[in-house]
Amino acid sequence: MASKAVAAVMFTNGIDPRDPTIHFNSEGDTCYIHFKSLDVAVRAAELAARMIRDPQSIIDMIAIAREQGFEE
């Protein structure tokens, strides 16, 4: 679920998590995301860090992930 919440926070901040230059590869409790662009990677990391410090934001992003079909 962690990668889906990160996808949602990216989506809500103008980064398309379905972009073919972004690859999610998460297993168990890990969240690996591979980026072709360092700028996008840094922005996504900043957004994810901000999200994980706010429990309500995590809940909100899970809801958005479900609405957007980020859950596979």
PDB file of N, CA, C and O in Angstrom:
ATOM      1  N   MET A   1       0.819  -1.202   0.000  1.00  0.00           N
ATOM      2  CA  MET A   1       0.000   0.000   0.000  1.00  0.00           C
ATOM      3  C   MET A   1       0.861   1.263   0.000  1.00  0.00           C
ATOM      4  O   MET A   1       0.414   2.314  -0.458  1.00  0.00           O
ATOM      5  N   ALA A   2       2.084   1.170   0.507  1.00  0.00           N
ATOM      6  CA  ALA A   2       2.926   2.371   0.573  1.00  0.00           C
ATOM      7  C   ALA A   2       3.146   2.984  -0.795  1.00  0.00           C
ATOM      8  O   ALA A   2       3.056   4.201  -0.958  1.00  0.00           O
ATOM      9  N   SER A   3       3.437   2.142  -1.784  1.00  0.00           N
ATOM     10  CA  SER A   3       3.696   2.701  -3.115  1.00  0.00           C
ATOM     11  C   SER A   3       2.439   3.329  -3.702  1.00  0.00           C
ATOM     12  O   SER A   3       2.527   4.291  -4.464  1.00  0.00           O
ATOM     13  N   LYS A   4       1.280   2.801  -3.357  1.00  0.00           N
ATOM     14  CA  LYS A   4       0.025   3.363  -3.870  1.00  0.00           C
ATOM     15  C   LYS A   4      -0.242   4.724  -3.252  1.00  0.00           C
ATOM     16  O   LYS A   4      -0.738   5.625  -3.929  1.00  0.00           O
ATOM     17  N   ALA A   5       0.080   4.886  -1.971  1.00  0.00           N
ATOM     18  CA  ALA A   5      -0.075   6.189  -1.323  1.00  0.00           C
ATOM     19  C   ALA A   5       0.897   7.195  -1.927  1.00  0.00           C
ATOM     20  O   ALA A   5       0.550   8.362  -2.112  1.00  0.00           O
ATOM     21  N   VAL A   6       2.100   6.752  -2.233  1.00  0.00           N
ATOM     22  CA  VAL A   6       3.075   7.645  -2.876  1.00  0.00           C
ATOM     23  C   VAL A   6       2.589   8.017  -4.281  1.00  0.00           C
ATOM     24  O   VAL A   6       2.707   9.172  -4.690  1.00  0.00           O
ATOM     25  N   ALA A   7       2.050   7.056  -5.012  1.00  0.00           N
ATOM     26  CA  ALA A   7       1.497   7.358  -6.337  1.00  0.00           C
ATOM     27  C   ALA A   7       0.401   8.412  -6.219  1.00  0.00           C
ATOM     28  O   ALA A   7       0.316   9.321  -7.045  1.00  0.00           O
ATOM     29  N   ALA A   8      -0.430   8.290  -5.200  1.00  0.00           N
ATOM     30  CA  ALA A   8      -1.517   9.252  -5.000  1.00  0.00           C
ATOM     31  C   ALA A   8      -0.990  10.637  -4.654  1.00  0.00           C
ATOM     32  O   ALA A   8      -1.502  11.633  -5.164  1.00  0.00           O
ATOM     33  N   VAL A   9       0.013  10.718  -3.805  1.00  0.00           N
ATOM     34  CA  VAL A   9       0.544  12.039  -3.449  1.00  0.00           C
ATOM     35  C   VAL A   9       1.241  12.663  -4.657  1.00  0.00           C
ATOM     36  O   VAL A   9       1.199  13.880  -4.834  1.00  0.00           O
ATOM     37  N   MET A  10       1.876  11.847  -5.480  1.00  0.00           N
ATOM     38  CA  MET A  10       2.457  12.361  -6.721  1.00  0.00           C
ATOM     39  C   MET A  10       1.347  12.894  -7.627  1.00  0.00           C
ATOM     40  O   MET A  10       1.439  14.008  -8.142  1.00  0.00           O
ATOM     41  N   PHE A  11       0.311  12.098  -7.813  1.00  0.00           N
ATOM     42  CA  PHE A  11      -0.818  12.463  -8.673  1.00  0.00           C
ATOM     43  C   PHE A  11      -1.455  13.779  -8.236  1.00  0.00           C
ATOM     44  O   PHE A  11      -1.721  14.648  -9.066  1.00  0.00           O
ATOM     45  N   THR A  12      -1.699  13.926  -6.937  1.00  0.00           N
ATOM     46  CA  THR A  12      -2.355  15.138  -6.437  1.00  0.00           C
ATOM     47  C   THR A  12      -1.467  16.373  -6.527  1.00  0.00           C
ATOM     48  O   THR A  12      -1.931  17.497  -6.338  1.00  0.00           O
ATOM     49  N   ASN A  13      -0.188  16.154  -6.816  1.00  0.00           N
ATOM     50  CA  ASN A  13       0.743  17.277  -6.927  1.00  0.00           C
ATOM     51  C   ASN A  13       1.309  17.425  -8.335  1.00  0.00           C
ATOM     52  O   ASN A  13       2.374  18.010  -8.529  1.00  0.00           O
ATOM     53  N   GLY A  14       0.588  16.888  -9.307  1.00  0.00           N
ATOM     54  CA  GLY A  14       0.940  17.143 -10.698  1.00  0.00           C
ATOM     55  C   GLY A  14       1.999  16.243 -11.315  1.00  0.00           C
ATOM     56  O   GLY A  14       2.499  16.537 -12.402  1.00  0.00           O
ATOM     57  N   ILE A  15       2.350  15.155 -10.644  1.00  0.00           N
ATOM     58  CA  ILE A  15       3.284  14.188 -11.226  1.00  0.00           C
ATOM     59  C   ILE A  15       2.468  12.962 -11.617  1.00  0.00           C
ATOM     60  O   ILE A  15       1.798  12.367 -10.773  1.00  0.00           O
ATOM     61  N   ASP A  16       2.520  12.589 -12.871  1.00  0.00           N
ATOM     62  CA  ASP A  16       1.734  11.452 -13.355  1.00  0.00           C
ATOM     63  C   ASP A  16       2.427  10.137 -12.989  1.00  0.00           C
ATOM     64  O   ASP A  16       3.445   9.791 -13.589  1.00  0.00           O
ATOM     65  N   PRO A  17       1.886   9.402 -12.012  1.00  0.00           N
ATOM     66  CA  PRO A  17       2.528   8.151 -11.611  1.00  0.00           C
ATOM     67  C   PRO A  17       2.438   7.063 -12.682  1.00  0.00           C
ATOM     68  O   PRO A  17       3.101   6.031 -12.576  1.00  0.00           O
ATOM     69  N   ARG A  18       1.629   7.289 -13.702  1.00  0.00           N
ATOM     70  CA  ARG A  18       1.512   6.315 -14.803  1.00  0.00           C
ATOM     71  C   ARG A  18       2.483   6.628 -15.946  1.00  0.00           C
ATOM     72  O   ARG A  18       2.510   5.926 -16.956  1.00  0.00           O
ATOM     73  N   ASP A  19       3.274   7.684 -15.776  1.00  0.00           N
ATOM     74  CA  ASP A  19       4.268   8.053 -16.779  1.00  0.00           C
ATOM     75  C   ASP A  19       5.210   6.861 -17.006  1.00  0.00           C
ATOM     76  O   ASP A  19       5.678   6.260 -16.039  1.00  0.00           O
ATOM     77  N   PRO A  20       5.491   6.517 -18.247  1.00  0.00           N
ATOM     78  CA  PRO A  20       6.347   5.358 -18.510  1.00  0.00           C
ATOM     79  C   PRO A  20       7.795   5.519 -18.048  1.00  0.00           C
ATOM     80  O   PRO A  20       8.554   4.549 -18.050  1.00  0.00           O
ATOM     81  N   THR A  21       8.185   6.729 -17.654  1.00  0.00           N
ATOM     82  CA  THR A  21       9.539   6.918 -17.134  1.00  0.00           C
ATOM     83  C   THR A  21       9.607   6.699 -15.626  1.00  0.00           C
ATOM     84  O   THR A  21      10.667   6.852 -15.019  1.00  0.00           O
ATOM     85  N   ILE A  22       8.478   6.343 -15.024  1.00  0.00           N
ATOM     86  CA  ILE A  22       8.409   6.057 -13.587  1.00  0.00           C
ATOM     87  C   ILE A  22       7.989   4.601 -13.426  1.00  0.00           C
ATOM     88  O   ILE A  22       6.977   4.174 -13.983  1.00  0.00           O
ATOM     89  N   HIS A  23       8.765   3.850 -12.667  1.00  0.00           N
ATOM     90  CA  HIS A  23       8.487   2.426 -12.510  1.00  0.00           C
ATOM     91  C   HIS A  23       8.395   2.075 -11.021  1.00  0.00           C
ATOM     92  O   HIS A  23       9.355   2.251 -10.270  1.00  0.00           O
ATOM     93  N   PHE A  24       7.230   1.577 -10.611  1.00  0.00           N
ATOM     94  CA  PHE A  24       7.018   1.134  -9.228  1.00  0.00           C
ATOM     95  C   PHE A  24       7.382  -0.341  -9.128  1.00  0.00           C
ATOM     96  O   PHE A  24       6.954  -1.144  -9.957  1.00  0.00           O
ATOM     97  N   ASN A  25       8.162  -0.696  -8.130  1.00  0.00           N
ATOM     98  CA  ASN A  25       8.564  -2.078  -7.918  1.00  0.00           C
ATOM     99  C   ASN A  25       8.612  -2.322  -6.409  1.00  0.00           C
ATOM    100  O   ASN A  25       9.689  -2.345  -5.812  1.00  0.00           O
ATOM    101  N   SER A  26       7.458  -2.502  -5.808  1.00  0.00           N
ATOM    102  CA  SER A  26       7.379  -2.644  -4.356  1.00  0.00           C
ATOM    103  C   SER A  26       6.994  -4.061  -3.978  1.00  0.00           C
ATOM    104  O   SER A  26       6.173  -4.700  -4.637  1.00  0.00           O
ATOM    105  N   GLU A  27       7.600  -4.536  -2.908  1.00  0.00           N
ATOM    106  CA  GLU A  27       7.295  -5.862  -2.389  1.00  0.00           C
ATOM    107  C   GLU A  27       7.192  -5.770  -0.864  1.00  0.00           C
ATOM    108  O   GLU A  27       7.983  -5.085  -0.216  1.00  0.00           O
ATOM    109  N   GLY A  28       6.220  -6.460  -0.316  1.00  0.00           N
ATOM    110  CA  GLY A  28       6.080  -6.467   1.143  1.00  0.00           C
ATOM    111  C   GLY A  28       5.956  -5.066   1.691  1.00  0.00           C
ATOM    112  O   GLY A  28       5.067  -4.313   1.293  1.00  0.00           O
ATOM    113  N   ASP A  29       6.843  -4.713   2.604  1.00  0.00           N
ATOM    114  CA  ASP A  29       6.775  -3.399   3.239  1.00  0.00           C
ATOM    115  C   ASP A  29       7.777  -2.412   2.645  1.00  0.00           C
ATOM    116  O   ASP A  29       8.083  -1.393   3.266  1.00  0.00           O
ATOM    117  N   THR A  30       8.289  -2.703   1.451  1.00  0.00           N
ATOM    118  CA  THR A  30       9.224  -1.782   0.804  1.00  0.00           C
ATOM    119  C   THR A  30       8.518  -0.993  -0.289  1.00  0.00           C
ATOM    120  O   THR A  30       7.487  -1.408  -0.817  1.00  0.00           O
ATOM    121  N   CYS A  31       9.094   0.137  -0.609  1.00  0.00           N
ATOM    122  CA  CYS A  31       8.531   0.994  -1.666  1.00  0.00           C
ATOM    123  C   CYS A  31       9.684   1.454  -2.548  1.00  0.00           C
ATOM    124  O   CYS A  31      10.386   2.411  -2.220  1.00  0.00           O
ATOM    125  N   TYR A  32       9.873   0.766  -3.668  1.00  0.00           N
ATOM    126  CA  TYR A  32      10.899   1.145  -4.632  1.00  0.00           C
ATOM    127  C   TYR A  32      10.228   1.820  -5.823  1.00  0.00           C
ATOM    128  O   TYR A  32       9.278   1.293  -6.402  1.00  0.00           O
ATOM    129  N   ILE A  33      10.736   2.980  -6.171  1.00  0.00           N
ATOM    130  CA  ILE A  33      10.244   3.668  -7.347  1.00  0.00           C
ATOM    131  C   ILE A  33      11.476   4.107  -8.138  1.00  0.00           C
ATOM    132  O   ILE A  33      12.371   4.757  -7.597  1.00  0.00           O
ATOM    133  N   HIS A  34      11.512   3.752  -9.398  1.00  0.00           N
ATOM    134  CA  HIS A  34      12.637   4.097 -10.264  1.00  0.00           C
ATOM    135  C   HIS A  34      12.209   5.234 -11.185  1.00  0.00           C
ATOM    136  O   HIS A  34      11.161   5.178 -11.828  1.00  0.00           O
ATOM    137  N   PHE A  35      13.039   6.255 -11.229  1.00  0.00           N
ATOM    138  CA  PHE A  35      12.750   7.442 -12.029  1.00  0.00           C
ATOM    139  C   PHE A  35      13.851   7.641 -13.066  1.00  0.00           C
ATOM    140  O   PHE A  35      15.019   7.362 -12.798  1.00  0.00           O
ATOM    141  N   LYS A  36      13.482   8.115 -14.233  1.00  0.00           N
ATOM    142  CA  LYS A  36      14.490   8.498 -15.235  1.00  0.00           C
ATOM    143  C   LYS A  36      14.959   9.929 -14.990  1.00  0.00           C
ATOM    144  O   LYS A  36      16.052  10.306 -15.411  1.00  0.00           O
ATOM    145  N   SER A  37      14.133  10.726 -14.309  1.00  0.00           N
ATOM    146  CA  SER A  37      14.453  12.132 -14.062  1.00  0.00           C
ATOM    147  C   SER A  37      14.782  12.352 -12.589  1.00  0.00           C
ATOM    148  O   SER A  37      13.971  12.051 -11.713  1.00  0.00           O
ATOM    149  N   LEU A  38      15.968  12.874 -12.325  1.00  0.00           N
ATOM    150  CA  LEU A  38      16.346  13.177 -10.945  1.00  0.00           C
ATOM    151  C   LEU A  38      15.431  14.239 -10.348  1.00  0.00           C
ATOM    152  O   LEU A  38      15.068  14.149  -9.175  1.00  0.00           O
ATOM    153  N   ASP A  39      15.055  15.239 -11.130  1.00  0.00           N
ATOM    154  CA  ASP A  39      14.176  16.294 -10.618  1.00  0.00           C
ATOM    155  C   ASP A  39      12.831  15.731 -10.149  1.00  0.00           C
ATOM    156  O   ASP A  39      12.321  16.120  -9.098  1.00  0.00           O
ATOM    157  N   VAL A  40      12.265  14.820 -10.931  1.00  0.00           N
ATOM    158  CA  VAL A  40      10.989  14.209 -10.556  1.00  0.00           C
ATOM    159  C   VAL A  40      11.182  13.331  -9.322  1.00  0.00           C
ATOM    160  O   VAL A  40      10.321  13.316  -8.441  1.00  0.00           O
ATOM    161  N   ALA A  41      12.284  12.608  -9.243  1.00  0.00           N
ATOM    162  CA  ALA A  41      12.562  11.749  -8.088  1.00  0.00           C
ATOM    163  C   ALA A  41      12.663  12.573  -6.807  1.00  0.00           C
ATOM    164  O   ALA A  41      12.111  12.192  -5.775  1.00  0.00           O
ATOM    165  N   VAL A  42      13.357  13.682  -6.873  1.00  0.00           N
ATOM    166  CA  VAL A  42      13.519  14.542  -5.689  1.00  0.00           C
ATOM    167  C   VAL A  42      12.178  15.119  -5.276  1.00  0.00           C
ATOM    168  O   VAL A  42      11.851  15.137  -4.089  1.00  0.00           O
ATOM    169  N   ARG A  43      11.404  15.586  -6.228  1.00  0.00           N
ATOM    170  CA  ARG A  43      10.079  16.157  -5.918  1.00  0.00           C
ATOM    171  C   ARG A  43       9.178  15.095  -5.289  1.00  0.00           C
ATOM    172  O   ARG A  43       8.500  15.361  -4.297  1.00  0.00           O
ATOM    173  N   ALA A  44       9.173  13.898  -5.865  1.00  0.00           N
ATOM    174  CA  ALA A  44       8.350  12.817  -5.317  1.00  0.00           C
ATOM    175  C   ALA A  44       8.804  12.446  -3.901  1.00  0.00           C
ATOM    176  O   ALA A  44       7.970  12.189  -3.034  1.00  0.00           O
ATOM    177  N   ALA A  45      10.101  12.418  -3.665  1.00  0.00           N
ATOM    178  CA  ALA A  45      10.620  12.093  -2.332  1.00  0.00           C
ATOM    179  C   ALA A  45      10.205  13.146  -1.312  1.00  0.00           C
ATOM    180  O   ALA A  45       9.843  12.816  -0.183  1.00  0.00           O
ATOM    181  N   GLU A  46      10.259  14.409  -1.712  1.00  0.00           N
ATOM    182  CA  GLU A  46       9.829  15.481  -0.807  1.00  0.00           C
ATOM    183  C   GLU A  46       8.347  15.350  -0.470  1.00  0.00           C
ATOM    184  O   GLU A  46       7.951  15.502   0.686  1.00  0.00           O
ATOM    185  N   LEU A  47       7.537  15.070  -1.477  1.00  0.00           N
ATOM    186  CA  LEU A  47       6.099  14.911  -1.252  1.00  0.00           C
ATOM    187  C   LEU A  47       5.809  13.709  -0.355  1.00  0.00           C
ATOM    188  O   LEU A  47       4.979  13.790   0.550  1.00  0.00           O
ATOM    189  N   ALA A  48       6.494  12.597  -0.610  1.00  0.00           N
ATOM    190  CA  ALA A  48       6.283  11.393   0.189  1.00  0.00           C
ATOM    191  C   ALA A  48       6.712  11.619   1.638  1.00  0.00           C
ATOM    192  O   ALA A  48       6.032  11.174   2.563  1.00  0.00           O
ATOM    193  N   ALA A  49       7.820  12.299   1.837  1.00  0.00           N
ATOM    194  CA  ALA A  49       8.302  12.575   3.196  1.00  0.00           C
ATOM    195  C   ALA A  49       7.303  13.439   3.964  1.00  0.00           C
ATOM    196  O   ALA A  49       7.033  13.199   5.141  1.00  0.00           O
ATOM    197  N   ARG A  50       6.766  14.433   3.288  1.00  0.00           N
ATOM    198  CA  ARG A  50       5.761  15.293   3.916  1.00  0.00           C
ATOM    199  C   ARG A  50       4.511  14.479   4.271  1.00  0.00           C
ATOM    200  O   ARG A  50       3.935  14.651   5.345  1.00  0.00           O
ATOM    201  N   MET A  51       4.103  13.599   3.364  1.00  0.00           N
ATOM    202  CA  MET A  51       2.905  12.788   3.581  1.00  0.00           C
ATOM    203  C   MET A  51       3.075  11.863   4.788  1.00  0.00           C
ATOM    204  O   MET A  51       2.168  11.764   5.614  1.00  0.00           O
ATOM    205  N   ILE A  52       4.213  11.190   4.905  1.00  0.00           N
ATOM    206  CA  ILE A  52       4.348  10.193   5.984  1.00  0.00           C
ATOM    207  C   ILE A  52       4.455  10.826   7.366  1.00  0.00           C
ATOM    208  O   ILE A  52       4.320  10.133   8.375  1.00  0.00           O
ATOM    209  N   ARG A  53       4.693  12.117   7.422  1.00  0.00           N
ATOM    210  CA  ARG A  53       4.706  12.803   8.721  1.00  0.00           C
ATOM    211  C   ARG A  53       3.310  13.211   9.180  1.00  0.00           C
ATOM    212  O   ARG A  53       3.140  13.682  10.304  1.00  0.00           O
ATOM    213  N   ASP A  54       2.318  13.035   8.323  1.00  0.00           N
ATOM    214  CA  ASP A  54       0.958  13.467   8.626  1.00  0.00           C
ATOM    215  C   ASP A  54      -0.012  12.294   8.459  1.00  0.00           C
ATOM    216  O   ASP A  54      -0.386  11.956   7.335  1.00  0.00           O
ATOM    217  N   PRO A  55      -0.421  11.672   9.568  1.00  0.00           N
ATOM    218  CA  PRO A  55      -1.295  10.498   9.469  1.00  0.00           C
ATOM    219  C   PRO A  55      -2.571  10.752   8.654  1.00  0.00           C
ATOM    220  O   PRO A  55      -3.016   9.860   7.931  1.00  0.00           O
ATOM    221  N   GLN A  56      -3.156  11.924   8.752  1.00  0.00           N
ATOM    222  CA  GLN A  56      -4.368  12.211   7.977  1.00  0.00           C
ATOM    223  C   GLN A  56      -4.064  12.239   6.487  1.00  0.00           C
ATOM    224  O   GLN A  56      -4.882  11.809   5.673  1.00  0.00           O
ATOM    225  N   SER A  57      -2.900  12.741   6.134  1.00  0.00           N
ATOM    226  CA  SER A  57      -2.499  12.768   4.731  1.00  0.00           C
ATOM    227  C   SER A  57      -2.371  11.354   4.177  1.00  0.00           C
ATOM    228  O   SER A  57      -2.752  11.105   3.034  1.00  0.00           O
ATOM    229  N   ILE A  58      -1.847  10.437   4.959  1.00  0.00           N
ATOM    230  CA  ILE A  58      -1.742   9.038   4.525  1.00  0.00           C
ATOM    231  C   ILE A  58      -3.135   8.478   4.250  1.00  0.00           C
ATOM    232  O   ILE A  58      -3.361   7.830   3.228  1.00  0.00           O
ATOM    233  N   ILE A  59      -4.051   8.727   5.156  1.00  0.00           N
ATOM    234  CA  ILE A  59      -5.434   8.249   4.984  1.00  0.00           C
ATOM    235  C   ILE A  59      -6.047   8.855   3.720  1.00  0.00           C
ATOM    236  O   ILE A  59      -6.694   8.159   2.938  1.00  0.00           O
ATOM    237  N   ASP A  60      -5.836  10.153   3.532  1.00  0.00           N
ATOM    238  CA  ASP A  60      -6.365  10.830   2.347  1.00  0.00           C
ATOM    239  C   ASP A  60      -5.774  10.247   1.063  1.00  0.00           C
ATOM    240  O   ASP A  60      -6.489  10.056   0.079  1.00  0.00           O
ATOM    241  N   MET A  61      -4.475   9.967   1.071  1.00  0.00           N
ATOM    242  CA  MET A  61      -3.817   9.444  -0.134  1.00  0.00           C
ATOM    243  C   MET A  61      -4.260   8.009  -0.437  1.00  0.00           C
ATOM    244  O   MET A  61      -4.346   7.621  -1.602  1.00  0.00           O
ATOM    245  N   ILE A  62      -4.535   7.234   0.587  1.00  0.00           N
ATOM    246  CA  ILE A  62      -5.061   5.884   0.357  1.00  0.00           C
ATOM    247  C   ILE A  62      -6.415   5.966  -0.341  1.00  0.00           C
ATOM    248  O   ILE A  62      -6.694   5.200  -1.262  1.00  0.00           O
ATOM    249  N   ALA A  63      -7.247   6.894   0.103  1.00  0.00           N
ATOM    250  CA  ALA A  63      -8.560   7.075  -0.533  1.00  0.00           C
ATOM    251  C   ALA A  63      -8.394   7.498  -1.994  1.00  0.00           C
ATOM    252  O   ALA A  63      -9.097   6.991  -2.868  1.00  0.00           O
ATOM    253  N   ILE A  64      -7.483   8.409  -2.259  1.00  0.00           N
ATOM    254  CA  ILE A  64      -7.246   8.859  -3.630  1.00  0.00           C
ATOM    255  C   ILE A  64      -6.671   7.716  -4.471  1.00  0.00           C
ATOM    256  O   ILE A  64      -7.036   7.566  -5.637  1.00  0.00           O
ATOM    257  N   ALA A  65      -5.790   6.923  -3.901  1.00  0.00           N
ATOM    258  CA  ALA A  65      -5.224   5.772  -4.627  1.00  0.00           C
ATOM    259  C   ALA A  65      -6.325   4.825  -5.052  1.00  0.00           C
ATOM    260  O   ALA A  65      -6.312   4.308  -6.169  1.00  0.00           O
ATOM    261  N   ARG A  66      -7.269   4.598  -4.171  1.00  0.00           N
ATOM    262  CA  ARG A  66      -8.395   3.713  -4.505  1.00  0.00           C
ATOM    263  C   ARG A  66      -9.268   4.341  -5.584  1.00  0.00           C
ATOM    264  O   ARG A  66      -9.682   3.659  -6.521  1.00  0.00           O
ATOM    265  N   GLU A  67      -9.551   5.641  -5.460  1.00  0.00           N
ATOM    266  CA  GLU A  67     -10.393   6.330  -6.455  1.00  0.00           C
ATOM    267  C   GLU A  67      -9.740   6.321  -7.839  1.00  0.00           C
ATOM    268  O   GLU A  67     -10.430   6.199  -8.851  1.00  0.00           O
ATOM    269  N   GLN A  68      -8.431   6.447  -7.881  1.00  0.00           N
ATOM    270  CA  GLN A  68      -7.708   6.536  -9.146  1.00  0.00           C
ATOM    271  C   GLN A  68      -7.305   5.170  -9.707  1.00  0.00           C
ATOM    272  O   GLN A  68      -6.763   5.082 -10.809  1.00  0.00           O
ATOM    273  N   GLY A  69      -7.569   4.114  -8.952  1.00  0.00           N
ATOM    274  CA  GLY A  69      -7.241   2.776  -9.436  1.00  0.00           C
ATOM    275  C   GLY A  69      -5.764   2.436  -9.324  1.00  0.00           C
ATOM    276  O   GLY A  69      -5.267   1.596 -10.073  1.00  0.00           O
ATOM    277  N   PHE A  70      -5.055   3.074  -8.403  1.00  0.00           N
ATOM    278  CA  PHE A  70      -3.638   2.777  -8.227  1.00  0.00           C
ATOM    279  C   PHE A  70      -3.428   1.445  -7.527  1.00  0.00           C
ATOM    280  O   PHE A  70      -2.330   0.889  -7.572  1.00  0.00           O
ATOM    281  N   GLU A  71      -4.463   0.925  -6.883  1.00  0.00           N
ATOM    282  CA  GLU A  71      -4.367  -0.397  -6.277  1.00  0.00           C
ATOM    283  C   GLU A  71      -4.488  -1.440  -7.369  1.00  0.00           C
ATOM    284  O   GLU A  71      -5.403  -1.382  -8.190  1.00  0.00           O
ATOM    285  N   GLU A  72      -3.591  -2.374  -7.382  1.00  0.00           N
ATOM    286  CA  GLU A  72      -3.609  -3.392  -8.436  1.00  0.00           C
ATOM    287  C   GLU A  72      -4.127  -4.702  -7.914  1.00  0.00           C
ATOM    288  O   GLU A  72      -4.212  -5.675  -8.663  1.00  0.00           O
TER     289      GLU A  72
END
